[in-house]
Amino acid sequence: MIYPVPTYLRGLVTDVTNQILFEIQEGYGNNTTAFKLNNKFTKLVQTWIEEYAEYGGTILGVDEANNQTTIFDQFKHGYNGVMKINEEEDLTSTKGINLISATELIIAFQYSGDETEYLEDGTSKFEQDYFSWVIIYKYVDNKLEEILSYECA
C-alpha cells in the first residue's frame, strides 16, 4: 500500500486483501490504497447541490440502527479539505443511495505520489491525508461494485 489509512478513519476500517487492492488499482492506478469499513451499511447519504443538480462532497453511511458515520467530509478530508480550499455547501439537502440489507463497504483513496510536498502548507502532518480521489465500493458475494467517486483535489 502506498499509505496507511487516512487519520480521520483510524479505528473505523481494516485492511483489504491484496486481491481486492489489486482489482481497485487496475482501475485507479498503483497510487491507490483501500480499506474495508468496520460497520455494514444499509444506505449512503450524499449532499445534493440543488442549484447545479449534482452531488456534493459529504458522504455518510447509515447502519441498521439508523446511526450515521461520516465516510468523507470534503471540508475536512482529502487534499482540498486539508488545505482548506473547498467552497461552502448546503448540508441540509441530501440524496440517498439504498443498499441491500447490511452491506460491506470498501473505501479507496487515490494519491498523486508527491504528498510530502503538501505537509508544510496543509493542516495535517500525515501524507495519507492528502488524497486526490475517494472511491466507495460495495462488497457483496466477493465482488466489488463501485458506488461513487469524488475528486478531492
N, C-alpha and C positions, 0 to 999 in steps of 0.2 A: 504494500500500500504506500501511496505517496505521502500521506499524512495520517496521523491518528484522528479520532473523532473531533469535530469542532467543539470548542469548550462548552457551548451552550447545551449540548446534548449529552454531556458526560453523565453516566448513570442511567440514561434513558435508552441506550442502544447496546447491541452486542455486534461482534464481528460477523461478517457473512463468510460463506465458504469461498474457496478460491474459484470454484466453478461459477458461482454467481458473480463474483467480481470480474472474472474474465468475460462473461457474457455482457455485462454492463460496459466494460472497457472496449468491447468490439464496436459499440455504438458511440461512445463518448470519448474514447482515447485512453492512453495509458496514464494520463494525469488525472484520472478519476478514481475515487475511492467510494466505498459503500458500507452501510451498516443496517442491521435489522432493528427496528423499533421494538422495545420490550413489550409494549402493550399491543393488543389487537384492537382494530377499529371497525366501526360499522358505518362511518361516514367521514368524509373530509369536507371541511368548510373553507372556502377561499373568498377573500374580499372581492367585491364586484364594483367596478367603476362605472356608474350609470351614464355619466357624461360621454364616455367613449365606448360603452357597451363591450367592455373587456374585463378580464380578471385582473385583480390587483396582486400584491405580493405578500399577503399574510395568509398562512395556511395553518389550520387547526385540525387535529384529529379528534373524533368523538368516539368514546368507547361505549360498551353495552350499558354502563351505568349512567350514560349521558355526561360523563366528565370530559372536559376539553383539555387537550395537550397542545401546546404551541409546537408545531413541527418546523415552521420557518416564519420569521418576522423580518420583513425587508428593512425595517428601521433599525434593527439591531444586528442582523446576521448577514453574512456574505460580504463581499468587497464593499459594495455601496453602503451597507448598513454600518459596518465597522469604520468606514471613512466618513460617515455622517453626510452623505450626499444624495439621499433619497428625498423625494417630494412628499408632502403630506398626503394622507389617504383617508377616505371615509371608512372607518372600521365598522360602521353600522350596517352597511349594505354588503350582503354576502350571498353566495350561491353554494349549494351543497352537492356533493358527489356521493351518492349512496353506494355502499359496498355490500357484498353478500355476507351475512352474519358477521362474525368477528373475524376480520381479515388481517393477516400479517402484512406489514408494510416494510419495504426496503427504501432507504433514503440514500441517494448518491450525491457526491459533490465533485464537480469538475474544477480543476485548477489550471492556471496558466503555466506554472512551474517556476515562476520568479517571485513568489510571495515574500521572500526575505526582504525585498526592496521596500515593501509596504510597512514593515514593522515600526519604522521611525515616525511615520506620519499618521498611522492609524491608531485607534483606541485599544487594540488588542496587541499583545506581545507574543502571540502564538500564530505561526504561519497557517495552521489549519483553519483559522477563522476567516481567511481572505479568499474563499472560493468564489468562482465566477458564475457557476450554474448550480442549481439544486434540482434534482430529478427524483420523483416519487413513483415507486412501482408497487403494485400489489403482487403478493406472492401466494399463489393458490395452486395446489396439486403439483408442487415442484416446478412451477412455471412463473416467469416474470412477465408482467404486463405493465407497460408504462402508463401511468395515470395522468401525470402532468409534469411540466418542467418550467423553471422560471430562471431568467437571466438575472444575475446579481451584480453585474459589472458593466 
